[in-house]
C-alpha cells in the first residue's frame, strides 16, 4: 500500500464534529465617522391654490343677533305668522345685545342663505321659554336646482320638547347641530324655526348662527 492510499483512508475515517463553543462577547463599537456635507436646498415651489368651496367665509345668517327690526319682524327674516312675532327688549329675555325675537305658539321664522354643494354646515342658536307648554323645532332644508326644477332635501332637524326648553329670567339653552352634506346642485338653504304650544305663551330666540362646519 502506498502513501496515497493511506492518506485517502484517513480522510474517509474523520470522526464526528464536537459541539460548538459559546459565542464570545461583541467587541467595542468603533467611533462614528464624520458627517458629510449637506447638499443645497432646492428652490421653494409656488404656493398651492385651494379650489375647495367649503372654506369658512364667516357668518352666513344675516341679523342672527336679532338687533334690527322693522316693526315687530327682525330684518332679513320672514314669517307666515306676523301676529305671533314680537320685538323683546326686556331684561332677562335677551341673550346678548339689546334685543331678541319672541315667537308665540304656532309662530314661525325663517331665512334663506346661499350654500355650496358637498359642504357641511353648523346651525346654532340660544332660546328660552316663557311658560311650560312651549316647544321649538329648528330645521335646515337644502334647495337644489337640477334640471331647472327646484327640489328640497332635509339637512338637519333639532326638536326641543316643551318640557325640555329652559325657562326663567336669563336662563337660555344653547342648541347646535351639523347638517348632512349639501346635495349635488344645492344653491341655498332655508333655516326655519317653528314654535309649538299654546299661542298665549312664547319663547325668546337670539344669536342664531349658520356657518361652514
DAPEMO-V282627 format. One record per residue. PHI is phi in degrees with one decimal (NA if undefined). PSI is psi in whole degrees, 0 to 359 (none if undefined). BURIAL is I if it has 16 or more other C-alpha atoms within 10 Angstrom, else O. Layout:
[[PHI | PSI | BURIAL] [PHI | PSI | BURIAL]]
//
This chain:
[[NA | 130 | O] [-90.7 | 175 | O] [-64.5 | 328 | O] [-64.3 | 323 | O] [-69.2 | 323 | O] [-65.7 | 316 | O] [-64.2 | 323 | O] [-65.4 | 322 | O] [-67.9 | 324 | O] [-65.2 | 324 | O] [-67.9 | 328 | O] [-78.3 | 343 | O] [-107.8 | 33 | O] [-68.9 | 134 | O] [-72.5 | 171 | O] [-65.0 | 151 | O] [-78.4 | 135 | O] [-73.3 | 167 | O] [-63.9 | 149 | O] [-75.0 | 138 | O] [-72.9 | 166 | O] [-64.8 | 150 | O] [-76.8 | 134 | O] [-72.2 | 164 | O] [-65.5 | 147 | O] [-72.0 | 138 | O] [-69.3 | 168 | O] [-64.2 | 144 | O] [-77.4 | 134 | O] [-69.4 | 163 | O] [-66.7 | 147 | O] [-74.5 | 135 | O] [-69.6 | 165 | O] [-64.5 | 146 | O] [-77.9 | 137 | O] [-69.9 | 167 | O] [-68.1 | 143 | O] [-78.8 | 136 | O] [-70.5 | 168 | O] [-69.6 | 143 | O] [-82.8 | 132 | O] [-68.9 | 165 | O] [-67.8 | 144 | O] [-72.2 | 136 | O] [-72.7 | 169 | O] [-66.8 | 152 | O] [-62.4 | 144 | O] [-74.2 | 161 | O] [-114.0 | 133 | O] [-99.7 | 116 | O] [-98.2 | 8 | O] [-73.8 | 129 | O] [-82.6 | 346 | O] [-85.9 | 59 | I] [-120.0 | 133 | O] [-58.8 | 130 | O] [-119.8 | 20 | O] [96.4 | 194 | O] [-68.0 | 133 | O] [-97.4 | 336 | I] [-77.6 | 139 | I] [-98.5 | 137 | I] [55.8 | 42 | I] [-68.9 | 338 | I] [-80.5 | 359 | I] [54.3 | 46 | I] [-98.6 | 340 | I] [-119.8 | 126 | I] [-128.6 | 152 | I] [-118.8 | 105 | O] [69.0 | 234 | O] [-97.9 | 358 | I] [-101.5 | 127 | I] [-66.0 | 137 | I] [-57.7 | 146 | I] [74.3 | 1 | I] [-113.6 | 154 | I] [-127.5 | 159 | O] [-149.5 | 149 | I] [-96.5 | 0 | O] [-135.2 | 68 | O] [-59.1 | 332 | O] [-69.8 | 344 | O] [-93.8 | 359 | I] [-108.5 | 138 | I] [-147.6 | 159 | I] [-94.4 | 118 | I] [-111.0 | 124 | I] [-122.4 | 13 | O] [-72.2 | 146 | O] [-62.7 | 134 | O] [90.0 | 348 | O] [-105.0 | 3 | I] [-120.2 | 132 | I] [-78.5 | 304 | I] [-138.6 | 162 | O] [79.3 | 208 | O] [-105.9 | 346 | O] [-156.6 | 167 | I] [-140.7 | 171 | I] [-105.8 | 135 | I] [-103.6 | 135 | I] [-126.6 | 124 | I] [-82.8 | 165 | I] [-54.6 | 133 | I] [89.3 | 355 | I] [-87.0 | 167 | I] [-147.6 | 160 | I] [-153.0 | 136 | I] [-149.2 | 162 | I] [-152.0 | 143 | I] [-107.0 | 132 | I] [-125.2 | 161 | O] [-82.6 | 138 | O] [-135.7 | 169 | I] [-114.1 | 143 | I] [-65.6 | 148 | I] [82.8 | 2 | O] [-107.2 | 157 | I] [-102.8 | 149 | I] [-132.2 | 155 | I] [-118.0 | 126 | I] [-105.6 | 132 | I] [-142.0 | 149 | I] [-164.1 | 163 | I] [-116.4 | 139 | I] [-151.4 | 148 | I] [-138.2 | 148 | I] [-96.9 | 152 | I] [-120.7 | 84 | I] [125.6 | 159 | I] [-95.4 | 356 | I] [-117.4 | 51 | I] [-138.1 | 135 | I] [-136.0 | 178 | I] [-148.7 | 142 | I] [-126.4 | 125 | O] [-110.0 | 132 | I] [-134.8 | 145 | I] [-116.2 | 123 | I] [-121.4 | 121 | I] [-79.8 | 141 | I] [-111.5 | 118 | I] [-109.7 | 154 | I] [-130.9 | 92 | O] [-121.3 | 124 | O] [74.9 | 17 | O] [83.7 | 354 | O] [-110.9 | 118 | O] [-61.2 | 142 | O] [-135.8 | 155 | O] [-110.6 | 142 | O] [-139.7 | 125 | O] [-67.6 | 133 | I] [-113.7 | 332 | I] [-167.5 | 144 | I] [-142.5 | 123 | I] [-117.7 | 115 | I] [-110.5 | 126 | O] [-112.4 | 113 | I] [-68.1 | 157 | O] [-57.1 | 318 | I] [-76.7 | 350 | O] [-102.4 | 351 | O] [-76.2 | 124 | I] [-60.8 | 148 | I] [-138.5 | 172 | I] [104.1 | 159 | O] [-60.6 | 122 | O] [69.9 | 7 | O] [-95.2 | 86 | I] [-95.5 | 144 | I] [-98.3 | 146 | I] [-109.1 | 130 | O] [-128.7 | 141 | O] [-149.4 | 145 | O] [-153.4 | 155 | I] [-107.4 | 133 | I] [-74.7 | 167 | I] [-69.4 | 170 | I] [-64.9 | 133 | I] [-59.3 | 128 | I] [-70.0 | 166 | I] [-58.6 | 134 | O] [87.0 | 359 | I] [-68.6 | 131 | I] [-121.2 | 340 | I] [-155.3 | 169 | I] [-143.4 | 143 | I] [-99.1 | 126 | I] [-101.0 | 120 | I] [-133.2 | 138 | I] [-118.7 | 126 | I] [-119.3 | 129 | I] [-102.2 | 130 | I] [-109.6 | 150 | I] [126.7 | 190 | I] [-75.7 | 140 | O] [-72.8 | 349 | O] [-85.3 | 355 | O] [-111.1 | 161 | I] [-149.1 | 172 | I] [-129.7 | 163 | I] [-113.4 | 124 | I] [-112.1 | 134 | I] [-151.4 | 159 | I] [50.9 | 59 | I] [-82.5 | 135 | I] [-133.4 | 143 | I] [-143.1 | 112 | I] [-138.2 | 168 | I] [-62.5 | 140 | I] [-92.5 | none | O]]
//
